[in-house]
Amino acid sequence: MTVRPTRSSFPGAGALRETGQMFALGLDVVRGFFQRPFQFREFVQQSWFIASVSILPTALVAIPFGAVIALQLGSLVTQLGAQSFMGAASVLAIIQQAAPLVTALLVAGAGGSAMCADIGARTIREEIDAMEVLGVSAVQRLVVPRVLASMLVAVLLNGLVSVVGVLGGYFFNVVLQGGTPGAYLAGFSALAQLPDLWISELKALIFGFIAGVVACYRGLNPPPGPKGVGDAVNQSVVITFLLLFFVNFVLTTVYLTVVPAKGS
């Protein structure tokens, strides 16, 4: 007797299927951005909620990030005899890399997990199915406002992390390592350029979109039972972290290839 292979007969079939469904949800969300009616009240509530649970941890994490980068780079450039470039190296590392990643990790860990838990609880209570029966799109009603909220908060928090991180790096370099304020600022103005800020904000926008889509997808597809909601929250955070570092690598590579360094 011949046994036909099932849908999950080859290794990785389930992961591949999950990836395709998550990508499809992302496309539905993008299409929902331009559809009406837009749930403005839900968007405002979710934006305030994500900001309220993320702003303080993000600011507190930004200070040691800026300090570590400043101290490490300060020690390195001192050994190389390039103290004049300390400001540029520190600020560019914070703005281009640290700020978007810190923002996205906090938005995914605090706001994304809460979104996943909320939608997952609605799913196991069959509220999502009831909405579909009534002809209400769960994506348009619940997912789109949450994804937009995570994108908005990520962009705004990215600016906060950049400012706090740069100020922290300045303090630790000038006060603890004996650097001069003039050299710090001169090095920054010599090598930094406006596209560095644009790529930072673009990264934060894309990272916020990824965090929101992954959280909502896992919330809409949790394992059965109340325990499944907790598992879905853990999975959403882990998946988001993995995607963030991969997308950050791609965006950084493209940016450094397309945008020439200042003075080159």
N, C-alpha and C positions, 0 to 999 in steps of 0.2 A: 504494500500500500504506500502510495506517495503522499508525503506530508508537505503541504504548501507552507511556505514561510509566512510568518505573521508580520505585522507592521513593524514590530520591534525585534526582528530576527537578527539584525546586524548590530554590532556594538556602536553606541552613540546615536541610535535612531531616536531615542526619547529626547536627548539633549538637542538634536537637530530640529525635531518637531517643536520643542519649546521655543527655540530661537526663532523659528519661522513665525510662530504665533505671536511672540513678543514684538517682532518686527512689524507684523500686520497691525497690531494694536497701535504701535507708534505711527504708522501711516494713517490709521483712523483718527488718531488724536490730531495730527497735522491737518487733516481735512476738516475736523471739527472746529479748528481755530476760526474758520471762515464761514461757519454755518450759524444760523440763527434759529431759535433765540439763544443768546449768550447768557449764562448763569452768572451775572455780575455780582450778585449778593454772595453766592457761594465762593466766588473767586476772592472777594475781599475778606471773607471770614477765614478762608484757608491761608491767604497771604499773611494775615495777622497772626494766625496760630503758628505757622511755620517760623515766622520771624520771632515770635515770643519764646519759642523753645530753642531757637538756634543762635540768637544774637549774643547772649552772654557767653555760652561755651565757645563760640567762634572767636570772640574778642580775647578770651583767656588763653585759647590755644595759639592765637596769632603772636602773642608776646614772646613765649619761649621759642617759637619758630624763628622769629626775627632775630632773637638773641643767639640761638645756635648757629644760624647762618652767618651772622656777623662775627661771632667768635671764631668759628672754623675758618672762614675766609680771611679774617684778620690775621690769624696765625700763618696761613698759607702765603698770603701776599707779602707778609713781613719776611718770611724765609726767602722769597723770590726777589725781594727788594722793589716791589711794585706797590708801595703803600698808597700812591696817588690814585690807584684804580680801585681802592677798597669800596668807595661809595658806589661806583658803577656796578661792580660785581655783586655786592650785597643787594642793592635795590632791584637789579634785573632778575636775580634769582628769586627774590620775594614776589615781585609782580608777575613774572612770566610763569613760574612754576608753583611756588608755595601757596600763594593766595587762592588761585582757582581750586587747587586740590584740597586745601583745608576747608574752604567753603563747601565744596561738594560733599566731602566726607561728613561734615557736620549736618548739612541739609539732609543727606541720605540717612545718617544714623539717628537723628532726632526727628526731623519732619517726615522723612520717607517711611520710617518704621511706624509712626503714628497713622499715616495715611493707609499703609498696608493693613494694619490692625483694624482700622475703621471699616474699610471696604471688605476685608475678610469676614468680619463679624456680620455685616449685611448679607454677605454671600451665604454663609452657613444658616442664617435665619431665613433664607430664600426671599429676601427683599429684592435682590437683583432680578430673580426670575419673575417676581410679581410686577416689577417695572417693565420688563420686556413684554409680559402678557398685556399690560395696559397700553403698550405702544410707546413707552418712554425709553429713549436710548440711554442706557447706563453710561456709555462712553461720553455722550454729549452732556448728560446731567451731572455726572460725578467725576469722571476722569479728566476731561478737558480743563475745568476750573482748577483742579489740583495740580496738574502738570504746569499750567501757566503760572500758578502761584509759586511753585518751586523754582521755576525759571526766573521770575521777578526777584524773589528773595535771594537767590544765588547771585544774581548780578549786583544787587545792592550790598549784600554781605561781602562780596569780593572787593568792593571799594573800601569797606571798613577794614578788612584784613590787610589790604595793601597799605593803608595809612598807618594802622597800628603796627604792622610789621616793620615798615620803614622807620617809624619813630623809635621802635624798640631797637632796631639795628643801629640807628644813629646814636642812641644813648649808650649802648654797650660798647660800640667802637670808640666813641669820643671819650666817655667817662672811664671805662674799665681798661681799655687798651691804649689810652693816651693818644688817640688820633686827633687830628685838627679838623674843626668844622669846615673850614674853607676847602681843604683837600677832599673831604667827603663829598661836599656838594659839587665841587668842580669836576671830580671824576664821574659823578652821575650825569651831569649836564653834557659831558664830553662824549659819552658812549650811548646814553639812553635816547630813544626816539619815540614819537607818538604811537607808531604801530605796536610797540611793546604793550601799551595800555589796551589797544584794541584787541590784540590776541588774548590778553588776559580776560577781558570782558566776554569775548566770544567763547572762550573755554568755559567760563562760568555759566553762560547761557546754555551751551550744549550739555554740560554736566548736570545742570538743573533739569533739563529735559529728560536725560537718561535716568536720573534718580526718580523722577516722578513717574515715568512710564514703567520702570521695573517694579516700583512699589505698587502701583495700581494693578499691574498684570498679576503679580503674585497674590494680591488681595482678591482679584476676581477668580483666581484658580487655586484656592488653598486645598491642601489635603483634607480628607473628611474629618469632621469632628472638631470640637473646640481646640484640641491640641494642634490640629492642623493650622490654625491661625498663627499660633506661636512659631511653628515651623516655617510658615510662609514669610513671617517677618524676618526671621534669621536668614532665610534664603535670599530675600530681597536685598538685605544689607550686603551679604557676601557677593552676590552677583553684581550689584552696583559698584562695589569697590573694584572688582576685577575689570569691569568694563571701563571704569574711569581711568585706570592706569594705562590700559591699552589705547583708548581714544586720546589720552594726553600725549602718548608717544607719537601717534600718527599726526596730531595737530602740530606738535612741536617740530617734527621733521619737515612737514610741509611749510611751516612758517619760516624756518631757518633756510629752506631752499628757495622760497619765493622772495622773501624780503631780505635785501642785502643789509649787512651790518653797517652802522653809521661810520662814515669815513672810509669805507672800502671802495 
